[in-house]
Amino acid sequence: MTVLEVLKAATEYLAQRKVENPRLNAEHLLAHTLGKAKRIDLYLDFERPLGEKERAPLRDLVKRRAEGIPLQHLLGSVDFLGKIYLSDKRALIPRPETEQLVELVLTLVPDAPQRLLDVGTGSGVVALSLALARPQATLFACDLSEEALALARENAKRLNLPLVTFASCDMLTGVVGPFHGIVANLPYIPDGDIAGLSREVQHDPLMALAGGVEGLDLIRRLIVEAVPLLAPSGFLALEIGHDQAEAVRKLLVENNYRDIALHPDYQGVQRFVIAKHG
């Protein structure tokens, strides 16, 4: 079988098993199997024959993908704002929406000395992306999960960003401010909705998804705990659930935040909230 024939067969197999974007998944898995840096490189090799030794590893990956194992876990990596980060079951797989959160935050952060904090950092992609884009800033990141922090530190090492400080903490307990900005993509899925999530999302750590009965437990807590840690005119930037914008805005008002701004994601959902305090 040629590369193209193998690709078509893998695509059909994934499509029959209801995997979204089957061709894209097949391309990524085949490129990974053949050691190609980019899936586009496959197009230069469509007519090359593949022997059983090369097809066997792909067959295993395609089978596991069809069973619902996330593509990022099979590849061991994820692309986030053009950089490749390690990705596995230790932390939430970064979503495209979170790239928008970083882009919004960057509009608020000048290329000057700043202290920024990423709460619930997971794999570290938000903190590390901010550190790459604003090298004069001092980045801190915290998480309750030691496994997630280990993954974040591995990503920092790969990107040669040793000055990002990672710490284990329960929300902001023990964190010392002030910060010019606090950023967070906290768990915001209502507990009752978790069982109905896609099989791929079920592979994310439960503690990275569960946000309590309304999905707001951790967001509510952060809004309160961030107040004494924000510098004058410092901002709080949050990624939230698809139907939580008004509830989060109300929580911010109740805690004396000002300049509250809601921002939509690319689907038009009010996904991000930015506010200042005082």
C-alpha positions in Angstrom: 0.0 0.0 0.0 1.2 3.5 -0.7 1.1 6.4 1.7 -2.1 7.7 0.1 -3.8 4.3 0.2 -2.9 3.9 3.8 -4.2 7.4 4.6 -7.5 6.8 2.8 -8.0 3.5 4.7 -7.2 5.1 8.1 -9.6 8.0 7.3 -12.4 5.6 6.4 -11.9 3.6 9.5 -12.0 6.6 11.8 -15.1 8.0 9.9 -17.0 4.8 10.4 -16.3 5.1 14.2 -17.6 8.6 14.4 -14.3 10.4 15.0 -14.6 14.1 14.1 -12.3 15.3 11.4 -11.2 11.8 10.4 -8.9 12.8 7.6 -7.1 15.4 9.8 -6.7 12.8 12.5 -5.3 10.2 10.1 -2.8 12.6 8.7 -1.5 13.5 12.1 -1.2 9.9 13.2 0.5 8.8 9.9 2.9 11.7 10.0 3.7 10.9 13.7 4.3 7.2 12.8 6.6 8.1 9.9 8.6 10.6 12.0 7.6 13.6 9.9 7.6 17.0 11.6 4.4 18.2 9.8 1.5 16.3 8.3 1.8 18.4 5.1 5.0 16.5 4.4 2.9 13.5 3.7 1.8 15.1 0.4 5.3 14.8 -0.9 5.3 11.0 -0.3 1.9 9.9 -1.5 3.2 7.3 -3.9 5.8 5.8 -1.6 4.9 2.2 -0.6 4.7 1.4 3.1 5.6 -2.1 4.4 4.0 -3.9 7.3 6.8 -2.7 9.6 5.7 0.9 9.0 1.9 0.2 9.0 1.7 -1.8 12.2 2.4 1.1 14.6 -0.2 3.3 12.7 -2.8 0.5 12.9 -2.5 0.5 16.7 -2.7 4.3 16.9 -5.7 4.5 14.7 -7.5 1.8 16.7 -6.9 3.7 19.9 -8.1 6.9 18.4 -11.2 5.2 17.2 -11.8 4.1 20.9 -11.8 7.7 22.0 -8.2 8.3 23.1 -7.5 12.0 22.4 -5.3 12.7 19.4 -3.1 14.9 21.6 -2.4 12.0 24.0 -1.5 9.7 21.1 0.9 12.2 19.7 2.1 13.3 23.1 1.9 16.9 22.1 -0.3 19.8 21.2 0.1 23.0 19.1 -0.7 26.1 21.1 -0.2 29.5 19.5 2.4 28.0 17.1 4.5 26.3 19.8 4.5 22.6 20.5 3.8 21.5 24.1 3.8 18.1 25.8 0.3 16.9 26.4 -0.9 13.8 28.3 -3.4 12.6 30.9 -1.8 14.7 33.7 -3.5 17.9 32.6 -6.4 19.3 30.6 -5.7 19.3 26.8 -5.4 23.0 25.8 -8.4 24.1 23.7 -8.3 26.7 20.8 -10.5 29.0 22.9 -7.7 29.4 25.4 -5.4 30.8 22.7 -7.9 33.6 22.5 -7.7 34.2 26.2 -3.9 34.6 25.9 -4.3 37.0 22.9 -6.8 39.1 25.0 -4.4 39.3 27.9 -1.6 40.4 25.7 -3.5 43.4 24.7 -3.5 44.4 28.4 0.2 43.7 29.1 2.8 46.2 27.8 6.2 45.0 26.9 7.6 46.2 30.2 8.3 44.7 33.7 5.0 43.2 35.0 4.1 40.5 37.5 1.6 38.1 36.1 -0.1 35.0 37.7 -1.7 32.1 35.9 -4.0 30.2 38.3 -4.8 26.5 37.6 -2.0 26.4 35.0 -2.4 22.8 34.0 0.2 22.0 31.3 1.5 25.6 31.6 0.6 26.8 28.1 -1.0 30.1 29.2 1.9 31.1 31.5 4.6 30.0 29.0 2.8 31.7 26.1 2.7 35.0 28.0 6.4 34.6 29.0 7.4 34.1 25.4 5.4 37.1 24.2 6.4 39.4 27.1 10.0 38.6 28.0 10.2 41.5 30.4 7.3 40.2 32.5 7.8 38.0 35.6 5.5 35.0 35.3 4.1 32.9 38.2 1.9 29.9 37.8 0.1 27.7 40.4 -2.0 24.5 40.4 -3.3 22.1 43.0 -2.2 19.1 40.9 1.4 18.0 41.4 1.1 15.9 38.2 0.0 19.0 36.2 2.8 21.0 37.6 5.4 18.4 36.7 4.1 18.5 33.1 4.2 22.3 33.1 7.8 22.3 34.3 8.7 19.9 31.5 7.2 22.2 29.0 9.1 25.2 30.5 12.3 23.2 30.2 11.6 22.3 26.5 11.0 26.0 25.7 14.0 27.1 27.8 11.9 29.3 30.1 13.4 28.6 33.5 12.3 32.0 34.9 8.6 31.0 35.0 7.9 30.1 38.7 5.6 27.2 39.2 4.1 26.5 42.7 1.6 24.1 44.3 -1.2 25.8 46.0 -4.9 25.6 46.7 -6.3 28.5 44.7 -4.4 31.6 46.0 -3.5 30.3 49.5 0.0 31.3 50.3 0.4 33.3 47.1 2.2 36.7 47.6 1.2 39.7 45.4 0.8 42.2 44.1 0.2 41.2 40.4 -0.5 43.5 37.4 -2.7 40.7 36.0 -4.2 37.4 37.2 -5.3 35.0 34.5 -7.2 31.7 34.9 -8.9 29.0 32.9 -10.4 27.2 35.8 -12.7 24.1 35.8 -16.2 25.4 34.9 -18.2 22.3 34.0 -21.2 21.7 36.2 -20.7 18.4 38.0 -24.0 17.0 36.5 -22.8 17.7 33.0 -19.5 15.8 33.1 -21.0 12.3 32.3 -22.4 13.7 29.1 -19.2 15.1 27.8 -17.5 13.6 24.7 -15.4 10.5 25.2 -12.3 12.5 24.4 -12.9 15.0 27.1 -13.5 12.2 29.6 -9.8 11.5 29.4 -9.0 14.9 30.9 -8.4 14.8 34.7 -11.7 15.2 36.6 -10.3 17.9 38.8 -9.6 19.9 35.6 -13.2 19.8 34.6 -15.5 19.8 37.7 -16.6 23.2 38.8 -19.3 22.3 41.3 -23.1 22.2 41.0 -23.2 25.4 38.8 -19.7 25.2 37.5 -18.8 28.4 39.4 -17.3 27.1 42.6 -13.7 27.8 41.7 -14.4 31.0 39.7 -16.4 32.4 42.6 -13.5 31.7 45.0 -10.9 33.2 42.7 -12.9 36.4 42.3 -12.8 36.9 46.0 -9.3 35.8 46.7 -7.8 37.8 43.9 -8.9 41.2 45.3 -6.0 41.7 47.8 -3.4 40.4 45.3 -4.1 42.8 42.5 -2.0 45.9 42.0 -3.8 49.2 41.5 -5.5 49.0 38.0 -4.5 45.3 37.9 -6.8 43.0 35.9 -8.4 39.6 36.3 -9.0 37.7 33.1 -11.1 34.5 33.1 -12.2 31.9 30.6 -15.7 30.7 31.5 -18.5 28.3 30.4 -20.8 29.0 27.5 -23.7 30.2 29.7 -21.9 31.7 32.6 -21.3 35.3 31.5 -24.1 37.0 33.3 -23.5 35.0 36.6 -19.8 35.8 36.5 -20.5 39.5 35.8 -22.8 39.6 38.8 -20.1 38.0 41.0 -17.6 40.6 39.9 -20.0 43.5 40.6 -20.7 42.1 44.1 -17.0 42.1 44.8 -16.5 45.7 43.6 -14.8 45.0 40.3 -15.0 47.6 37.6 -14.5 48.0 33.9 -16.1 44.6 33.4 -15.8 43.5 29.8 -17.2 40.3 28.2 -15.6 39.0 25.0 -16.9 36.3 22.6 -14.9 33.4 21.3 -14.8 32.6 17.5 -18.2 30.9 17.8 -19.8 34.0 19.2 -20.1 32.6 22.8 -19.3 35.1 25.6 -16.3 33.1 26.8 -14.0 35.6 28.4 -14.3 38.1 31.2 -11.8 40.9 32.0 -12.2 43.2 35.0 -10.3 45.5 37.3 -10.8 46.0 41.0 -11.4 49.1 43.1 
